């Protein structure tokens, strides 16, 4: 908003949420006219029936890196199997559907 030169015009109207889900809730209940939320939230079927979304370009907003890790635990085998699944080609289709890029690092 600062980059676009509109922040000072709307600064006094901004309501800060504790997290993305709360932002989405504010917008979906009508308690906010607009909210900045994750693309995955915006592409959720429930949200898509309530309004429209605009996907920010890389020049407007830097991507937020996401990651995962398998910790040592008594459920190590199950955790590794799940982690392998979320890195699979089959799961990558779902990631992309909801706006996530898939770059797997080991």
PDB file as gemmi writes it, atoms N, CA and C in Angstrom:
CRYST1    1.000    1.000    1.000  90.00  90.00  90.00 P 1                      
ATOM      1  N   UNK A   1       0.827  -1.177   0.000  1.00  0.00           N  
ATOM      2  CA  UNK A   1       0.000   0.000   0.000  1.00  0.00           C  
ATOM      3  C   UNK A   1       0.877   1.248   0.000  1.00  0.00           C  
ATOM      4  N   UNK A   2       1.991   1.167   0.722  1.00  0.00           N  
ATOM      5  CA  UNK A   2       2.933   2.282   0.701  1.00  0.00           C  
ATOM      6  C   UNK A   2       3.531   2.431  -0.683  1.00  0.00           C  
ATOM      7  N   UNK A   3       3.898   1.322  -1.289  1.00  0.00           N  
ATOM      8  CA  UNK A   3       4.496   1.334  -2.618  1.00  0.00           C  
ATOM      9  C   UNK A   3       3.536   1.929  -3.644  1.00  0.00           C  
ATOM     10  N   UNK A   4       2.243   1.693  -3.451  1.00  0.00           N  
ATOM     11  CA  UNK A   4       1.228   2.204  -4.366  1.00  0.00           C  
ATOM     12  C   UNK A   4       0.828   3.646  -4.042  1.00  0.00           C  
ATOM     13  N   UNK A   5       1.305   4.160  -2.904  1.00  0.00           N  
ATOM     14  CA  UNK A   5       1.026   5.538  -2.524  1.00  0.00           C  
ATOM     15  C   UNK A   5      -0.351   5.771  -1.913  1.00  0.00           C  
ATOM     16  N   UNK A   6      -0.978   4.716  -1.380  1.00  0.00           N  
ATOM     17  CA  UNK A   6      -2.325   4.883  -0.804  1.00  0.00           C  
ATOM     18  C   UNK A   6      -2.375   4.673   0.703  1.00  0.00           C  
ATOM     19  N   UNK A   7      -1.262   4.258   1.292  1.00  0.00           N  
ATOM     20  CA  UNK A   7      -1.268   3.916   2.717  1.00  0.00           C  
ATOM     21  C   UNK A   7      -1.724   5.082   3.584  1.00  0.00           C  
ATOM     22  N   UNK A   8      -1.218   6.263   3.341  1.00  0.00           N  
ATOM     23  CA  UNK A   8      -1.576   7.414   4.190  1.00  0.00           C  
ATOM     24  C   UNK A   8      -3.060   7.756   4.084  1.00  0.00           C  
ATOM     25  N   UNK A   9      -3.682   7.446   2.971  1.00  0.00           N  
ATOM     26  CA  UNK A   9      -5.106   7.725   2.772  1.00  0.00           C  
ATOM     27  C   UNK A   9      -6.005   6.756   3.527  1.00  0.00           C  
ATOM     28  N   UNK A  10      -5.508   5.552   3.795  1.00  0.00           N  
ATOM     29  CA  UNK A  10      -6.344   4.526   4.431  1.00  0.00           C  
ATOM     30  C   UNK A  10      -5.843   4.081   5.794  1.00  0.00           C  
ATOM     31  N   UNK A  11      -4.716   4.614   6.226  1.00  0.00           N  
ATOM     32  CA  UNK A  11      -4.080   4.168   7.467  1.00  0.00           C  
ATOM     33  C   UNK A  11      -5.038   4.167   8.657  1.00  0.00           C  
ATOM     34  N   UNK A  12      -5.880   5.175   8.778  1.00  0.00           N  
ATOM     35  CA  UNK A  12      -6.795   5.262   9.933  1.00  0.00           C  
ATOM     36  C   UNK A  12      -7.982   4.308   9.830  1.00  0.00           C  
ATOM     37  N   UNK A  13      -8.131   3.612   8.716  1.00  0.00           N  
ATOM     38  CA  UNK A  13      -9.228   2.658   8.540  1.00  0.00           C  
ATOM     39  C   UNK A  13      -8.776   1.214   8.716  1.00  0.00           C  
ATOM     40  N   UNK A  14      -7.476   1.004   8.892  1.00  0.00           N  
ATOM     41  CA  UNK A  14      -6.938  -0.349   8.969  1.00  0.00           C  
ATOM     42  C   UNK A  14      -7.237  -0.974  10.325  1.00  0.00           C  
ATOM     43  N   UNK A  15      -7.756  -2.192  10.286  1.00  0.00           N  
ATOM     44  CA  UNK A  15      -7.960  -3.000  11.487  1.00  0.00           C  
ATOM     45  C   UNK A  15      -6.977  -4.159  11.383  1.00  0.00           C  
ATOM     46  N   UNK A  16      -6.115  -4.271  12.358  1.00  0.00           N  
ATOM     47  CA  UNK A  16      -5.103  -5.323  12.337  1.00  0.00           C  
ATOM     48  C   UNK A  16      -5.665  -6.588  12.970  1.00  0.00           C  
ATOM     49  N   UNK A  17      -5.500  -7.689  12.295  1.00  0.00           N  
ATOM     50  CA  UNK A  17      -5.930  -8.990  12.814  1.00  0.00           C  
ATOM     51  C   UNK A  17      -4.727  -9.691  13.431  1.00  0.00           C  
ATOM     52  N   UNK A  18      -5.019 -10.701  14.242  1.00  0.00           N  
ATOM     53  CA  UNK A  18      -3.936 -11.458  14.872  1.00  0.00           C  
ATOM     54  C   UNK A  18      -3.269 -12.428  13.902  1.00  0.00           C  
ATOM     55  N   UNK A  19      -4.017 -12.861  12.879  1.00  0.00           N  
ATOM     56  CA  UNK A  19      -3.469 -13.813  11.915  1.00  0.00           C  
ATOM     57  C   UNK A  19      -4.320 -13.801  10.651  1.00  0.00           C  
ATOM     58  N   UNK A  20      -3.896 -14.553   9.673  1.00  0.00           N  
ATOM     59  CA  UNK A  20      -4.589 -14.588   8.382  1.00  0.00           C  
ATOM     60  C   UNK A  20      -6.022 -15.092   8.526  1.00  0.00           C  
ATOM     61  N   UNK A  21      -6.221 -16.109   9.338  1.00  0.00           N  
ATOM     62  CA  UNK A  21      -7.575 -16.643   9.505  1.00  0.00           C  
ATOM     63  C   UNK A  21      -8.514 -15.617  10.109  1.00  0.00           C  
ATOM     64  N   UNK A  22      -8.022 -14.822  11.042  1.00  0.00           N  
ATOM     65  CA  UNK A  22      -8.865 -13.783  11.626  1.00  0.00           C  
ATOM     66  C   UNK A  22      -9.185 -12.714  10.579  1.00  0.00           C  
ATOM     67  N   UNK A  23      -8.218 -12.385   9.732  1.00  0.00           N  
ATOM     68  CA  UNK A  23      -8.471 -11.432   8.641  1.00  0.00           C  
ATOM     69  C   UNK A  23      -9.572 -11.958   7.727  1.00  0.00           C  
ATOM     70  N   UNK A  24      -9.482 -13.228   7.377  1.00  0.00           N  
ATOM     71  CA  UNK A  24     -10.491 -13.846   6.514  1.00  0.00           C  
ATOM     72  C   UNK A  24     -11.854 -13.829   7.185  1.00  0.00           C  
ATOM     73  N   UNK A  25     -11.866 -14.075   8.487  1.00  0.00           N  
ATOM     74  CA  UNK A  25     -13.130 -14.058   9.226  1.00  0.00           C  
ATOM     75  C   UNK A  25     -13.735 -12.657   9.215  1.00  0.00           C  
ATOM     76  N   UNK A  26     -12.928 -11.625   9.422  1.00  0.00           N  
ATOM     77  CA  UNK A  26     -13.430 -10.247   9.391  1.00  0.00           C  
ATOM     78  C   UNK A  26     -14.105  -9.958   8.056  1.00  0.00           C  
ATOM     79  N   UNK A  27     -13.468 -10.347   6.973  1.00  0.00           N  
ATOM     80  CA  UNK A  27     -14.028 -10.084   5.650  1.00  0.00           C  
ATOM     81  C   UNK A  27     -15.263 -10.936   5.378  1.00  0.00           C  
ATOM     82  N   UNK A  28     -15.211 -12.217   5.740  1.00  0.00           N  
ATOM     83  CA  UNK A  28     -16.334 -13.115   5.414  1.00  0.00           C  
ATOM     84  C   UNK A  28     -17.583 -12.801   6.224  1.00  0.00           C  
ATOM     85  N   UNK A  29     -17.425 -12.168   7.381  1.00  0.00           N  
ATOM     86  CA  UNK A  29     -18.590 -11.809   8.202  1.00  0.00           C  
ATOM     87  C   UNK A  29     -19.074 -10.388   7.937  1.00  0.00           C  
ATOM     88  N   UNK A  30     -18.366  -9.671   7.060  1.00  0.00           N  
ATOM     89  CA  UNK A  30     -18.762  -8.298   6.759  1.00  0.00           C  
ATOM     90  C   UNK A  30     -18.209  -7.272   7.728  1.00  0.00           C  
ATOM     91  N   UNK A  31     -17.348  -7.702   8.643  1.00  0.00           N  
ATOM     92  CA  UNK A  31     -16.749  -6.762   9.589  1.00  0.00           C  
ATOM     93  C   UNK A  31     -15.558  -6.023   8.990  1.00  0.00           C  
ATOM     94  N   UNK A  32     -15.180  -6.372   7.776  1.00  0.00           N  
ATOM     95  CA  UNK A  32     -14.157  -5.651   7.021  1.00  0.00           C  
ATOM     96  C   UNK A  32     -14.558  -5.716   5.550  1.00  0.00           C  
ATOM     97  N   UNK A  33     -14.310  -4.651   4.831  1.00  0.00           N  
ATOM     98  CA  UNK A  33     -14.641  -4.621   3.410  1.00  0.00           C  
ATOM     99  C   UNK A  33     -13.605  -5.339   2.563  1.00  0.00           C  
ATOM    100  N   UNK A  34     -12.400  -5.418   3.080  1.00  0.00           N  
ATOM    101  CA  UNK A  34     -11.301  -6.046   2.357  1.00  0.00           C  
ATOM    102  C   UNK A  34     -10.334  -6.630   3.374  1.00  0.00           C  
ATOM    103  N   UNK A  35      -9.651  -7.698   3.000  1.00  0.00           N  
ATOM    104  CA  UNK A  35      -8.678  -8.311   3.909  1.00  0.00           C  
ATOM    105  C   UNK A  35      -7.523  -8.862   3.093  1.00  0.00           C  
ATOM    106  N   UNK A  36      -6.347  -8.790   3.674  1.00  0.00           N  
ATOM    107  CA  UNK A  36      -5.189  -9.434   3.076  1.00  0.00           C  
ATOM    108  C   UNK A  36      -5.065 -10.808   3.712  1.00  0.00           C  
ATOM    109  N   UNK A  37      -5.232 -11.833   2.868  1.00  0.00           N  
ATOM    110  CA  UNK A  37      -5.215 -13.208   3.361  1.00  0.00           C  
ATOM    111  C   UNK A  37      -4.365 -14.059   2.423  1.00  0.00           C  
ATOM    112  N   UNK A  38      -4.074 -15.264   2.843  1.00  0.00           N  
ATOM    113  CA  UNK A  38      -3.334 -16.197   1.999  1.00  0.00           C  
ATOM    114  C   UNK A  38      -4.182 -16.572   0.790  1.00  0.00           C  
ATOM    115  N   UNK A  39      -3.519 -16.764  -0.339  1.00  0.00           N  
ATOM    116  CA  UNK A  39      -4.228 -17.169  -1.556  1.00  0.00           C  
ATOM    117  C   UNK A  39      -4.975 -18.476  -1.331  1.00  0.00           C  
ATOM    118  N   UNK A  40      -4.400 -19.364  -0.531  1.00  0.00           N  
ATOM    119  CA  UNK A  40      -5.071 -20.635  -0.246  1.00  0.00           C  
ATOM    120  C   UNK A  40      -6.401 -20.400   0.469  1.00  0.00           C  
ATOM    121  N   UNK A  41      -6.470 -19.392   1.339  1.00  0.00           N  
ATOM    122  CA  UNK A  41      -7.738 -19.050   1.993  1.00  0.00           C  
ATOM    123  C   UNK A  41      -8.717 -18.471   0.976  1.00  0.00           C  
ATOM    124  N   UNK A  42      -8.227 -17.605   0.108  1.00  0.00           N  
ATOM    125  CA  UNK A  42      -9.086 -16.973  -0.886  1.00  0.00           C  
ATOM    126  C   UNK A  42      -9.668 -17.989  -1.866  1.00  0.00           C  
ATOM    127  N   UNK A  43      -8.895 -19.027  -2.178  1.00  0.00           N  
ATOM    128  CA  UNK A  43      -9.355 -20.042  -3.119  1.00  0.00           C  
ATOM    129  C   UNK A  43     -10.216 -21.113  -2.463  1.00  0.00           C  
ATOM    130  N   UNK A  44     -10.413 -21.015  -1.177  1.00  0.00           N  
ATOM    131  CA  UNK A  44     -11.286 -21.933  -0.455  1.00  0.00           C  
ATOM    132  C   UNK A  44     -12.710 -21.749  -0.962  1.00  0.00           C  
ATOM    133  N   UNK A  45     -13.404 -22.850  -1.188  1.00  0.00           N  
ATOM    134  CA  UNK A  45     -14.756 -22.800  -1.750  1.00  0.00           C  
ATOM    135  C   UNK A  45     -15.678 -21.877  -0.949  1.00  0.00           C  
ATOM    136  N   UNK A  46     -15.588 -21.932   0.365  1.00  0.00           N  
ATOM    137  CA  UNK A  46     -16.435 -21.084   1.200  1.00  0.00           C  
ATOM    138  C   UNK A  46     -16.164 -19.604   1.007  1.00  0.00           C  
ATOM    139  N   UNK A  47     -14.908 -19.235   0.834  1.00  0.00           N  
ATOM    140  CA  UNK A  47     -14.566 -17.831   0.625  1.00  0.00           C  
ATOM    141  C   UNK A  47     -14.940 -17.374  -0.774  1.00  0.00           C  
ATOM    142  N   UNK A  48     -14.782 -18.235  -1.756  1.00  0.00           N  
ATOM    143  CA  UNK A  48     -15.046 -17.843  -3.140  1.00  0.00           C  
ATOM    144  C   UNK A  48     -16.523 -17.531  -3.367  1.00  0.00           C  
ATOM    145  N   UNK A  49     -17.402 -18.097  -2.557  1.00  0.00           N  
ATOM    146  CA  UNK A  49     -18.829 -17.809  -2.717  1.00  0.00           C  
ATOM    147  C   UNK A  49     -19.212 -16.479  -2.071  1.00  0.00           C  
ATOM    148  N   UNK A  50     -18.310 -15.892  -1.293  1.00  0.00           N  
ATOM    149  CA  UNK A  50     -18.618 -14.653  -0.568  1.00  0.00           C  
ATOM    150  C   UNK A  50     -18.120 -13.392  -1.249  1.00  0.00           C  
ATOM    151  N   UNK A  51     -17.255 -13.543  -2.245  1.00  0.00           N  
ATOM    152  CA  UNK A  51     -16.726 -12.353  -2.901  1.00  0.00           C  
ATOM    153  C   UNK A  51     -15.675 -12.696  -3.928  1.00  0.00           C  
ATOM    154  N   UNK A  52     -14.880 -11.714  -4.264  1.00  0.00           N  
ATOM    155  CA  UNK A  52     -13.837 -11.863  -5.267  1.00  0.00           C  
ATOM    156  C   UNK A  52     -12.479 -11.664  -4.622  1.00  0.00           C  
ATOM    157  N   UNK A  53     -11.457 -12.174  -5.288  1.00  0.00           N  
ATOM    158  CA  UNK A  53     -10.115 -11.941  -4.771  1.00  0.00           C  
ATOM    159  C   UNK A  53      -9.215 -11.466  -5.897  1.00  0.00           C  
ATOM    160  N   UNK A  54      -8.167 -10.796  -5.505  1.00  0.00           N  
ATOM    161  CA  UNK A  54      -7.153 -10.300  -6.413  1.00  0.00           C  
ATOM    162  C   UNK A  54      -5.835 -10.888  -5.953  1.00  0.00           C  
ATOM    163  N   UNK A  55      -5.146 -11.566  -6.842  1.00  0.00           N  
ATOM    164  CA  UNK A  55      -3.867 -12.168  -6.499  1.00  0.00           C  
ATOM    165  C   UNK A  55      -2.757 -11.153  -6.748  1.00  0.00           C  
ATOM    166  N   UNK A  56      -2.034 -10.813  -5.689  1.00  0.00           N  
ATOM    167  CA  UNK A  56      -0.934  -9.869  -5.813  1.00  0.00           C  
ATOM    168  C   UNK A  56       0.195 -10.476  -6.638  1.00  0.00           C  
ATOM    169  N   UNK A  57       0.779  -9.672  -7.498  1.00  0.00           N  
ATOM    170  CA  UNK A  57       1.896 -10.139  -8.317  1.00  0.00           C  
ATOM    171  C   UNK A  57       3.186 -10.083  -7.503  1.00  0.00           C  
ATOM    172  N   UNK A  58       4.218 -10.717  -8.018  1.00  0.00           N  
ATOM    173  CA  UNK A  58       5.514 -10.718  -7.341  1.00  0.00           C  
ATOM    174  C   UNK A  58       6.080  -9.308  -7.214  1.00  0.00           C  
ATOM    175  N   UNK A  59       5.718  -8.406  -8.132  1.00  0.00           N  
ATOM    176  CA  UNK A  59       6.203  -7.024  -8.042  1.00  0.00           C  
ATOM    177  C   UNK A  59       5.456  -6.236  -6.968  1.00  0.00           C  
ATOM    178  N   UNK A  60       4.268  -6.693  -6.593  1.00  0.00           N  
ATOM    179  CA  UNK A  60       3.478  -6.011  -5.559  1.00  0.00           C  
ATOM    180  C   UNK A  60       3.756  -6.548  -4.160  1.00  0.00           C  
ATOM    181  N   UNK A  61       4.145  -7.798  -4.096  1.00  0.00           N  
ATOM    182  CA  UNK A  61       4.316  -8.436  -2.788  1.00  0.00           C  
ATOM    183  C   UNK A  61       5.269  -9.616  -2.930  1.00  0.00           C  
ATOM    184  N   UNK A  62       6.291  -9.639  -2.111  1.00  0.00           N  
ATOM    185  CA  UNK A  62       7.222 -10.762  -2.155  1.00  0.00           C  
ATOM    186  C   UNK A  62       6.545 -12.027  -1.630  1.00  0.00           C  
ATOM    187  N   UNK A  63       6.850 -13.176  -2.216  1.00  0.00           N  
ATOM    188  CA  UNK A  63       6.253 -14.418  -1.708  1.00  0.00           C  
ATOM    189  C   UNK A  63       6.747 -14.724  -0.290  1.00  0.00           C  
ATOM    190  N   UNK A  64       5.924 -15.417   0.456  1.00  0.00           N  
ATOM    191  CA  UNK A  64       6.274 -15.822   1.821  1.00  0.00           C  
ATOM    192  C   UNK A  64       6.703 -17.281   1.776  1.00  0.00           C  
ATOM    193  N   UNK A  65       7.928 -17.530   2.166  1.00  0.00           N  
ATOM    194  CA  UNK A  65       8.443 -18.899   2.138  1.00  0.00           C  
ATOM    195  C   UNK A  65       7.748 -19.745   3.203  1.00  0.00           C  
ATOM    196  N   UNK A  66       7.358 -20.933   2.827  1.00  0.00           N  
ATOM    197  CA  UNK A  66       6.740 -21.901   3.731  1.00  0.00           C  
ATOM    198  C   UNK A  66       7.688 -23.088   3.820  1.00  0.00           C  
ATOM    199  N   UNK A  67       7.649 -23.797   4.911  1.00  0.00           N  
ATOM    200  CA  UNK A  67       8.506 -24.968   5.021  1.00  0.00           C  
ATOM    201  C   UNK A  67       7.900 -25.985   5.977  1.00  0.00           C  
ATOM    202  N   UNK A  68       8.487 -27.140   6.002  1.00  0.00           N  
ATOM    203  CA  UNK A  68       8.057 -28.199   6.908  1.00  0.00           C  
ATOM    204  C   UNK A  68       9.263 -28.995   7.351  1.00  0.00           C  
ATOM    205  N   UNK A  69       9.110 -29.695   8.437  1.00  0.00           N  
ATOM    206  CA  UNK A  69      10.200 -30.494   8.969  1.00  0.00           C  
ATOM    207  C   UNK A  69       9.619 -31.706   9.689  1.00  0.00           C  
ATOM    208  N   UNK A  70      10.317 -32.818   9.631  1.00  0.00           N  
ATOM    209  CA  UNK A  70       9.922 -34.003  10.384  1.00  0.00           C  
ATOM    210  C   UNK A  70      10.803 -34.064  11.622  1.00  0.00           C  
ATOM    211  N   UNK A  71      10.188 -33.967  12.783  1.00  0.00           N  
ATOM    212  CA  UNK A  71      10.918 -34.040  14.041  1.00  0.00           C  
ATOM    213  C   UNK A  71      11.041 -35.483  14.502  1.00  0.00           C  
ATOM    214  N   UNK A  72      12.057 -35.754  15.262  1.00  0.00           N  
ATOM    215  CA  UNK A  72      12.212 -37.091  15.822  1.00  0.00           C  
ATOM    216  C   UNK A  72      11.141 -37.288  16.889  1.00  0.00           C  
ATOM    217  N   UNK A  73      10.426 -38.404  16.754  1.00  0.00           N  
ATOM    218  CA  UNK A  73       9.359 -38.696  17.718  1.00  0.00           C  
ATOM    219  C   UNK A  73       9.040 -40.181  17.670  1.00  0.00           C  
ATOM    220  N   UNK A  74       8.094 -40.600  18.508  1.00  0.00           N  
ATOM    221  CA  UNK A  74       7.694 -42.010  18.507  1.00  0.00           C  
ATOM    222  C   UNK A  74       6.920 -42.373  17.243  1.00  0.00           C  
ATOM    223  N   UNK A  75       6.412 -41.361  16.516  1.00  0.00           N  
ATOM    224  CA  UNK A  75       5.657 -41.596  15.286  1.00  0.00           C  
ATOM    225  C   UNK A  75       6.496 -41.265  14.054  1.00  0.00           C  
ATOM    226  N   UNK A  76       7.777 -41.507  14.119  1.00  0.00           N  
ATOM    227  CA  UNK A  76       8.715 -41.137  13.064  1.00  0.00           C  
ATOM    228  C   UNK A  76       8.318 -41.705  11.705  1.00  0.00           C  
ATOM    229  N   UNK A  77       7.945 -42.966  11.657  1.00  0.00           N  
ATOM    230  CA  UNK A  77       7.593 -43.593  10.381  1.00  0.00           C  
ATOM    231  C   UNK A  77       6.376 -42.920   9.758  1.00  0.00           C  
ATOM    232  N   UNK A  78       5.326 -42.710  10.553  1.00  0.00           N  
ATOM    233  CA  UNK A  78       4.110 -42.071  10.042  1.00  0.00           C  
ATOM    234  C   UNK A  78       4.387 -40.634   9.609  1.00  0.00           C  
ATOM    235  N   UNK A  79       5.174 -39.924  10.397  1.00  0.00           N  
ATOM    236  CA  UNK A  79       5.507 -38.542  10.055  1.00  0.00           C  
ATOM    237  C   UNK A  79       6.279 -38.475   8.748  1.00  0.00           C  
ATOM    238  N   UNK A  80       7.243 -39.359   8.565  1.00  0.00           N  
ATOM    239  CA  UNK A  80       8.018 -39.381   7.328  1.00  0.00           C  
ATOM    240  C   UNK A  80       7.136 -39.753   6.142  1.00  0.00           C  
ATOM    241  N   UNK A  81       6.232 -40.724   6.331  1.00  0.00           N  
ATOM    242  CA  UNK A  81       5.311 -41.104   5.251  1.00  0.00           C  
ATOM    243  C   UNK A  81       4.432 -39.915   4.845  1.00  0.00           C  
ATOM    244  N   UNK A  82       3.924 -39.187   5.834  1.00  0.00           N  
ATOM    245  CA  UNK A  82       3.087 -38.021   5.539  1.00  0.00           C  
ATOM    246  C   UNK A  82       3.908 -36.951   4.828  1.00  0.00           C  
ATOM    247  N   UNK A  83       5.114 -36.699   5.310  1.00  0.00           N  
ATOM    248  CA  UNK A  83       5.983 -35.697   4.700  1.00  0.00           C  
ATOM    249  C   UNK A  83       6.315 -36.085   3.262  1.00  0.00           C  
ATOM    250  N   UNK A  84       6.580 -37.369   3.022  1.00  0.00           N  
ATOM    251  CA  UNK A  84       6.830 -37.837   1.662  1.00  0.00           C  
ATOM    252  C   UNK A  84       5.608 -37.616   0.777  1.00  0.00           C  
ATOM    253  N   UNK A  85       4.416 -37.828   1.335  1.00  0.00           N  
ATOM    254  CA  UNK A  85       3.192 -37.615   0.574  1.00  0.00           C  
ATOM    255  C   UNK A  85       3.026 -36.141   0.196  1.00  0.00           C  
ATOM    256  N   UNK A  86       3.236 -35.230   1.136  1.00  0.00           N  
ATOM    257  CA  UNK A  86       3.018 -33.817   0.812  1.00  0.00           C  
ATOM    258  C   UNK A  86       4.059 -33.280  -0.178  1.00  0.00           C  
ATOM    259  N   UNK A  87       5.146 -34.023  -0.361  1.00  0.00           N  
ATOM    260  CA  UNK A  87       6.152 -33.655  -1.355  1.00  0.00           C  
ATOM    261  C   UNK A  87       5.934 -34.385  -2.680  1.00  0.00           C  
ATOM    262  N   UNK A  88       4.927 -35.230  -2.754  1.00  0.00           N  
ATOM    263  CA  UNK A  88       4.713 -36.058  -3.942  1.00  0.00           C  
ATOM    264  C   UNK A  88       4.119 -35.262  -5.104  1.00  0.00           C  
ATOM    265  N   UNK A  89       4.247 -35.836  -6.286  1.00  0.00           N  
ATOM    266  CA  UNK A  89       3.679 -35.219  -7.488  1.00  0.00           C  
ATOM    267  C   UNK A  89       2.153 -35.085  -7.354  1.00  0.00           C  
ATOM    268  N   UNK A  90       1.523 -36.094  -6.777  1.00  0.00           N  
ATOM    269  CA  UNK A  90       0.073 -36.060  -6.591  1.00  0.00           C  
ATOM    270  C   UNK A  90      -0.330 -34.882  -5.699  1.00  0.00           C  
ATOM    271  N   UNK A  91       0.378 -34.686  -4.612  1.00  0.00           N  
ATOM    272  CA  UNK A  91       0.052 -33.591  -3.696  1.00  0.00           C  
ATOM    273  C   UNK A  91       0.392 -32.237  -4.306  1.00  0.00           C  
ATOM    274  N   UNK A  92       1.391 -32.171  -5.176  1.00  0.00           N  
ATOM    275  CA  UNK A  92       1.784 -30.884  -5.753  1.00  0.00           C  
ATOM    276  C   UNK A  92       0.654 -30.267  -6.573  1.00  0.00           C  
ATOM    277  N   UNK A  93      -0.200 -31.101  -7.142  1.00  0.00           N  
ATOM    278  CA  UNK A  93      -1.359 -30.589  -7.877  1.00  0.00           C  
ATOM    279  C   UNK A  93      -2.288 -29.827  -6.946  1.00  0.00           C  
ATOM    280  N   UNK A  94      -2.483 -30.347  -5.746  1.00  0.00           N  
ATOM    281  CA  UNK A  94      -3.327 -29.677  -4.758  1.00  0.00           C  
ATOM    282  C   UNK A  94      -2.662 -28.398  -4.280  1.00  0.00           C  
ATOM    283  N   UNK A  95      -1.347 -28.454  -4.015  1.00  0.00           N  
ATOM    284  CA  UNK A  95      -0.627 -27.238  -3.595  1.00  0.00           C  
ATOM    285  C   UNK A  95      -0.824 -26.135  -4.621  1.00  0.00           C  
ATOM    286  N   UNK A  96      -0.629 -26.457  -5.890  1.00  0.00           N  
ATOM    287  CA  UNK A  96      -0.748 -25.457  -6.957  1.00  0.00           C  
ATOM    288  C   UNK A  96      -2.184 -24.950  -7.087  1.00  0.00           C  
ATOM    289  N   UNK A  97      -3.144 -25.828  -6.915  1.00  0.00           N  
ATOM    290  CA  UNK A  97      -4.555 -25.433  -7.005  1.00  0.00           C  
ATOM    291  C   UNK A  97      -4.880 -24.324  -6.012  1.00  0.00           C  
ATOM    292  N   UNK A  98      -4.253 -24.378  -4.845  1.00  0.00           N  
ATOM    293  CA  UNK A  98      -4.524 -23.390  -3.809  1.00  0.00           C  
ATOM    294  C   UNK A  98      -3.470 -22.289  -3.733  1.00  0.00           C  
ATOM    295  N   UNK A  99      -2.681 -22.150  -4.800  1.00  0.00           N  
ATOM    296  CA  UNK A  99      -1.798 -21.002  -4.914  1.00  0.00           C  
ATOM    297  C   UNK A  99      -0.408 -21.157  -4.344  1.00  0.00           C  
ATOM    298  N   UNK A 100      -0.025 -22.357  -3.970  1.00  0.00           N  
ATOM    299  CA  UNK A 100       1.319 -22.569  -3.434  1.00  0.00           C  
ATOM    300  C   UNK A 100       2.253 -23.019  -4.546  1.00  0.00           C  
ATOM    301  N   UNK A 101       3.457 -22.498  -4.535  1.00  0.00           N  
ATOM    302  CA  UNK A 101       4.487 -22.978  -5.450  1.00  0.00           C  
ATOM    303  C   UNK A 101       5.153 -24.152  -4.759  1.00  0.00           C  
ATOM    304  N   UNK A 102       5.625 -25.101  -5.534  1.00  0.00           N  
ATOM    305  CA  UNK A 102       6.256 -26.268  -4.930  1.00  0.00           C  
ATOM    306  C   UNK A 102       7.704 -26.370  -5.348  1.00  0.00           C  
ATOM    307  N   UNK A 103       8.570 -26.066  -4.439  1.00  0.00           N  
ATOM    308  CA  UNK A 103      10.008 -26.224  -4.640  1.00  0.00           C  
ATOM    309  C   UNK A 103      10.491 -27.076  -3.478  1.00  0.00           C  
ATOM    310  N   UNK A 104      10.837 -28.297  -3.770  1.00  0.00           N  
ATOM    311  CA  UNK A 104      11.215 -29.231  -2.721  1.00  0.00           C  
ATOM    312  C   UNK A 104      12.720 -29.209  -2.513  1.00  0.00           C  
ATOM    313  N   UNK A 105      13.138 -29.003  -1.272  1.00  0.00           N  
ATOM    314  CA  UNK A 105      14.549 -29.059  -0.904  1.00  0.00           C  
ATOM    315  C   UNK A 105      14.732 -30.134   0.151  1.00  0.00           C  
ATOM    316  N   UNK A 106      15.876 -30.747   0.151  1.00  0.00           N  
ATOM    317  CA  UNK A 106      16.138 -31.800   1.152  1.00  0.00           C  
ATOM    318  C   UNK A 106      17.130 -31.316   2.156  1.00  0.00           C  
TER     319      UNK A 106                                                      
END                                                                             
